[in-house]
């Protein structure tokens, strides 16, 4: 009797016990019997437009932060790049590297910007109030430190103990100052200059100092000679400023009007000084705020 063949009869039927028993002659691993699951495609991270914008802002801001004349643009773009870069990191399924790069560039650019800013401010301040080294040509016509035999004397010149004479030329890169004259015992002249001027205190008198300042710089907007210092130092070492009294001198010196290259202002300032030692004091002249003082004898 012929045994009927069923479809697939050529294949062997494997019982569950046989698949689990490795010693069975017809053992088939379970992994072979199971159909492999289709591999799921991992979602690809999409481009981060916000991160790209942040990166562009940070790069441009960093560049402008290095340029002294365009710092303000860098200061505007760097915070924008930082904020956008930070926000881009929280976007789901978006690329993060541009946002991270934007954050790093924004921080470094801000530091660089501050360094450049303080460098510019320092240079501007030095230019405005420094003006370079101070040189003096004595009223007799010899320049300080110009002759070797008199080097020690020249180094001592211009001190309170060894002041220069009236008419000496004090100069740096920005200003030239010349004390033209000193008038001791000028109380009557000062009182006659303005009816509102009050007499000096008992034991004191007014003296008038006439001086000129010439602007040697090249600022297109000019510079005021307000930073040029002129003080009187008494014999006992007390400093007297022209603003210590309310007396108005004749032909007062104008320190607020800008001077342009080679422009000169000339005028008087008045000091209230002790009468007994008026001629023993000296003038302390400073061509800039942080420049060295040069002392001029009043007679």
C-alpha positions as CSV (number, residue, x, y, z in Angstrom):
1,X,0.0,0.0,0.0
2,X,1.4,3.3,-1.1
3,X,1.6,5.9,1.6
4,X,0.2,9.1,0.3
5,X,2.5,12.0,0.3
6,X,1.3,15.3,1.6
7,X,2.6,18.6,0.4
8,X,5.8,19.2,2.0
9,X,6.1,15.6,2.9
10,X,9.8,15.6,2.0
11,X,10.5,17.8,4.9
12,X,10.9,16.4,8.3
13,X,8.6,17.3,11.1
14,X,10.5,18.5,14.1
15,X,8.9,18.3,17.4
16,X,9.4,20.9,20.0
17,X,11.4,18.5,22.1
18,X,13.8,17.8,19.3
19,X,14.5,21.5,18.7
20,X,15.4,21.8,22.4
21,X,17.5,18.7,22.6
22,X,20.9,19.1,21.0
23,X,21.6,15.3,21.1
24,X,18.7,14.5,18.8
25,X,19.8,13.4,15.3
26,X,17.6,15.9,13.7
27,X,18.2,18.8,16.1
28,X,17.7,22.2,14.4
29,X,18.7,25.4,16.3
30,X,15.8,27.5,17.3
31,X,17.4,30.6,15.7
32,X,17.2,28.9,12.3
33,X,13.5,28.1,12.7
34,X,12.7,31.7,13.7
35,X,12.5,34.1,10.8
36,X,14.8,37.1,11.3
37,X,13.0,40.2,12.2
38,X,13.5,43.0,9.7
39,X,16.1,45.6,10.9
40,X,14.5,48.8,11.9
41,X,16.0,51.9,10.2
42,X,17.5,54.3,12.8
43,X,16.1,57.8,12.3
44,X,18.8,60.1,10.9
45,X,19.3,63.4,12.8
46,X,18.0,66.3,10.8
47,X,19.9,69.5,10.2
48,X,19.7,72.1,12.9
49,X,18.8,75.4,11.2
50,X,18.8,77.3,14.5
51,X,22.2,75.9,15.3
52,X,23.5,77.0,11.9
53,X,22.2,80.5,12.5
54,X,23.8,80.6,15.9
55,X,27.1,79.4,14.4
56,X,27.1,82.0,11.7
57,X,26.3,84.8,14.3
58,X,29.0,83.5,16.6
59,X,31.6,83.4,13.8
60,X,30.8,86.9,12.5
61,X,30.7,88.3,16.1
62,X,34.0,86.7,16.9
63,X,35.6,88.4,13.8
64,X,34.2,91.8,14.6
65,X,35.2,91.5,18.3
66,X,38.8,91.5,17.2
67,X,38.4,94.7,15.3
68,X,38.7,97.8,17.5
69,X,36.6,100.0,15.3
70,X,33.8,97.4,15.0
71,X,33.5,96.1,18.6
72,X,29.9,97.1,18.9
73,X,28.9,94.7,16.1
74,X,30.7,91.8,17.8
75,X,29.0,92.6,21.2
76,X,25.6,92.5,19.5
77,X,26.2,89.2,17.5
78,X,28.0,87.2,20.2
79,X,25.1,87.2,22.7
80,X,22.7,86.3,19.9
81,X,24.9,83.4,18.8
82,X,25.2,82.2,22.5
83,X,21.4,82.3,23.1
84,X,20.5,80.7,19.8
85,X,23.2,78.0,20.2
86,X,21.9,77.2,23.7
87,X,18.3,76.9,22.5
88,X,19.4,74.7,19.5
89,X,20.7,72.1,21.9
90,X,17.2,71.4,23.2
91,X,15.7,70.7,19.8
92,X,14.8,67.0,19.5
93,X,16.4,64.9,16.8
94,X,18.5,67.8,15.6
95,X,22.2,67.9,15.1
96,X,24.0,69.4,18.1
97,X,27.5,70.2,17.0
98,X,26.8,73.6,15.5
99,X,25.1,74.7,18.6
100,X,28.0,73.6,20.8
101,X,30.5,75.3,18.5
102,X,28.4,78.5,18.6
103,X,28.5,78.4,22.4
104,X,32.3,78.0,22.5
105,X,32.9,80.7,19.9
106,X,30.5,83.1,21.7
107,X,32.3,82.7,25.0
108,X,35.8,83.0,23.5
109,X,34.7,85.9,21.4
110,X,33.4,87.8,24.4
111,X,36.7,87.4,26.2
112,X,38.6,88.5,23.2
113,X,36.2,91.5,22.8
114,X,36.8,92.6,26.4
115,X,40.6,92.3,25.9
116,X,40.5,94.4,22.7
117,X,38.2,97.0,24.4
118,X,40.4,97.5,27.4
119,X,43.4,97.7,25.1
120,X,41.7,100.5,23.1
121,X,40.6,102.3,26.2
122,X,44.1,102.2,27.7
123,X,45.7,103.4,24.5
124,X,43.2,106.2,24.2
125,X,43.7,107.3,27.8
126,X,47.5,107.2,27.5
127,X,47.2,109.3,24.3
128,X,44.8,111.8,25.9
129,X,46.5,112.3,29.3
130,X,50.0,110.9,28.7
131,X,51.5,112.5,25.7
132,X,54.9,110.8,25.8
133,X,58.1,111.9,27.6
134,X,58.5,115.4,28.8
135,X,61.4,117.6,27.6
136,X,62.4,121.0,28.9
137,X,64.4,123.8,27.3
138,X,65.5,126.2,30.0
139,X,64.9,129.8,29.6
140,X,68.6,130.2,29.0
141,X,68.3,128.0,25.9
142,X,69.9,124.7,27.1
143,X,67.9,121.5,26.9
144,X,67.8,119.3,30.0
145,X,70.2,116.4,29.6
146,X,71.7,117.6,26.4
147,X,75.3,118.1,27.5
148,X,77.3,115.3,29.1
149,X,79.4,117.3,31.5
150,X,76.3,118.8,33.0
151,X,74.4,115.6,33.1
152,X,74.1,115.4,36.9
153,X,73.0,119.0,37.1
154,X,70.5,118.5,34.3
155,X,69.0,115.5,36.1
156,X,68.5,117.6,39.2
157,X,67.1,120.5,37.1
158,X,63.3,121.0,37.3
159,X,63.0,119.9,40.9
160,X,61.7,122.1,43.7
161,X,65.2,122.6,44.9
162,X,66.6,123.4,41.5
163,X,63.7,124.8,39.4
164,X,63.9,126.1,35.8
165,X,63.6,129.7,35.1
166,X,60.6,131.7,33.7
167,X,60.5,131.4,30.0
168,X,61.4,127.7,29.9
169,X,59.7,125.5,27.3
170,X,58.0,122.4,28.7
171,X,56.9,120.0,26.0
172,X,55.7,116.5,25.3
173,X,54.1,114.9,22.2
174,X,50.8,116.7,22.7
175,X,51.5,120.0,24.4
176,X,54.0,122.8,24.7
177,X,53.8,125.0,27.8
178,X,55.7,128.3,28.4
179,X,55.5,130.4,31.5
180,X,55.8,133.9,30.1
181,X,55.8,135.9,33.4
182,X,55.1,135.8,37.1
183,X,53.8,139.0,38.8
184,X,54.3,139.0,42.5
185,X,52.2,141.4,44.7
186,X,49.5,141.7,42.1
187,X,46.6,142.2,44.6
188,X,45.7,145.6,43.3
189,X,45.7,144.4,39.7
190,X,43.5,141.5,40.5
191,X,41.0,143.6,42.5
192,X,40.8,146.1,39.7
193,X,40.1,143.4,37.1
194,X,36.7,142.5,38.5
195,X,34.6,144.4,41.0
196,X,33.4,141.1,42.6
197,X,36.9,140.0,43.4
198,X,37.5,139.9,47.2
199,X,40.7,140.9,48.9
200,X,43.0,137.9,49.9
201,X,43.1,136.7,53.4
202,X,45.3,138.6,55.9
203,X,48.9,137.7,55.4
204,X,48.3,136.6,51.8
205,X,48.5,138.3,48.4
206,X,47.5,137.6,44.9
207,X,50.1,136.7,42.2
208,X,49.5,136.5,38.5
209,X,51.0,133.8,36.2
210,X,50.8,134.4,32.5
211,X,51.5,131.3,30.4
212,X,50.9,129.8,26.9
213,X,49.9,126.4,25.8
214,X,50.3,125.1,22.2
215,X,48.6,121.9,20.9
216,X,51.1,119.7,19.1
217,X,48.8,116.7,18.5
218,X,46.8,115.9,15.3
219,X,43.3,115.2,16.7
220,X,40.9,116.3,14.0
221,X,38.4,117.4,16.7
222,X,41.0,119.4,18.6
223,X,41.9,119.1,22.3
224,X,41.1,121.3,25.3
225,X,44.1,122.4,27.4
226,X,42.2,121.5,30.5
227,X,44.6,118.6,31.3
228,X,47.5,121.0,31.4
229,X,48.4,121.5,35.1
230,X,49.5,124.7,36.7
231,X,49.9,124.9,40.5
232,X,51.9,127.0,43.0
233,X,53.9,125.2,45.7
234,X,54.7,127.3,48.8
235,X,58.1,127.3,50.5
236,X,56.8,124.9,53.1
237,X,55.5,122.4,50.5
238,X,51.8,123.3,50.4
239,X,50.1,123.1,47.0
240,X,47.9,126.1,46.0
241,X,45.6,125.7,43.0
242,X,44.1,128.6,41.0
243,X,40.7,127.2,41.9
244,X,41.3,127.7,45.6
245,X,40.1,131.3,45.3
246,X,37.2,133.0,43.5
247,X,39.2,135.9,42.1
248,X,39.0,136.5,38.4
249,X,42.3,137.6,36.8
250,X,42.6,140.0,33.9
251,X,42.7,138.2,30.6
252,X,42.0,134.8,32.1
253,X,43.4,131.7,30.6
254,X,40.8,129.7,28.6
255,X,41.2,126.0,29.3
256,X,37.9,124.9,27.8
257,X,38.1,126.0,24.2
258,X,39.6,123.3,21.9
259,X,42.9,123.9,20.2
260,X,43.9,122.4,16.9
261,X,47.3,121.5,15.7
262,X,49.8,124.4,16.4
263,X,47.0,126.4,18.0
264,X,48.0,128.5,21.1
265,X,46.1,129.8,24.1
266,X,47.6,132.5,26.3
267,X,46.2,134.0,29.5
268,X,46.6,134.6,33.3
269,X,45.8,132.6,36.4
270,X,45.8,134.0,39.9
271,X,47.0,132.3,43.1
272,X,46.5,133.4,46.6
273,X,49.9,132.8,48.4
274,X,51.6,133.8,51.7
275,X,53.0,137.3,51.4
276,X,56.3,136.6,53.3
277,X,57.4,133.7,51.2
278,X,55.7,134.5,47.9
279,X,58.9,134.7,46.0
280,X,60.3,131.5,47.6
281,X,57.6,129.3,46.1
282,X,57.7,127.5,42.7
283,X,55.3,126.7,40.0
284,X,54.5,123.0,39.3
285,X,53.8,122.6,35.6
286,X,52.4,119.3,34.2
287,X,51.8,118.9,30.4
288,X,49.4,116.0,31.0
289,X,47.4,114.4,33.7
290,X,49.9,111.6,34.4
291,X,53.0,113.4,33.1
292,X,55.9,114.4,35.3
293,X,55.8,117.7,37.1
294,X,58.3,120.3,36.1
295,X,59.1,123.1,38.6
296,X,59.6,126.7,37.6
297,X,61.0,129.5,39.8
298,X,58.6,132.5,40.3
299,X,61.5,134.9,40.3
